[in-house]
Amino acid sequence: MANKKYEQGKRAEYKVRKTLENEGYTCFRSAGSKGLFDVIAINSCEVRLIQVKFTEKDKYTEDKNCKLAKNLGVPENTKKELWIFYSYRGHEIRELKEEE
């Protein structure tokens, strides 16, 4: 079961990477969930730090890494994002903004 979840998450990360490369970004993937962000995308104007999640549930509740990412200080031209892939209904993108 764990291997299936890993493969689903990996496929989602590759979808994010391909989507952003098609938009002109250079992308890097942090394999094996070793870092705070799964995909880093860079173009001449901005940097996007992205967590990617795959879920079979109808709703995703942000985890500890999302909270850490929200409060991470980054330069102005940097966006922190959460891309959630649902098994039967596409995906959504949330911006991870600092909590006040």
N, C-alpha and C positions, 0 to 999 in steps of 0.2 A: 504493500500500500504506500509506504513512504517513497519508494522509487517512482510510483505513478505520479504522486504529488510533485516530486522534484521535476519530472519530465514535463508536466503541465506548466509548472512555473517557468521552466527554461524556455519552453515554446513561447510563452507570453513575453518573456524578456526579448527573445529574438523578433517578435512582432513589433515591439516598441522600437527596437533598434532599426529594423527595416523601414518602418513608418517615418522615423526621424531622418534617416539617411536619404530617403526619397524627398524630404523637405530641405535638404542641403546641409544637414548637420553631420559632423564627424562624431561617431559614437564609440564608447568603450563599455564593455560589459564586465561587471565584477562577478566572476563565476563562483558558484557554490555558496552564495549568500554570505560572503565573508566580510562585507562592508555594510555601512549604513545605507548606501544607495546601490541599486542593481545596475543602472545604466546612467552614464554621464554623457550628455550630448552638448556639443560646442559648435557654434557658428561665429561669424564675425561680430555679432551683436550681443550674444548672450550665452550663458551656460545654464543647462537644465540638469538638475540632480533628481533622479527618478527612482522611486521605490516601485516595484512591480509585485502585485499580488494576484493570485488565482484562487477563486472560491467557487464551491458548488452551491453555496447558500444564496438566498435572494438579497442579502444585505451584508456589507462588510463593516466590522467594527475595527477602528484603528488600533493597532497594537503599540507596544512599547517603543519600537523603532520609529513609528510615525511621530510619537510625542517627542522623541529625541531630535528627529529631523526638524520638526516645527520650531524648536528653540535653538537650533544651530544658527549662529550668526554667519551670514554670507554677504558678499559684495552686492551692490545694487543691481547689477546686470545678471543676477543669478536667480533662477526660479527653482523651488523645491516642489516636486509633484509626486502624487500617488496615482498610479494607473492600476485600476482594478478590473480584472477580467473575470466575468461570470460565465459559468460553463454553458449556459443556454441562452444568454441574452446580451452578448456583446461586451462592451467595456465602458468605463467612465473614467474621467480624469479629474482629480481633485488637486487644488493647490494647497500645499502644506504651509500655512502662514503661522507666524509666531503667535503664541497665545498671550493674551494680555492679562 
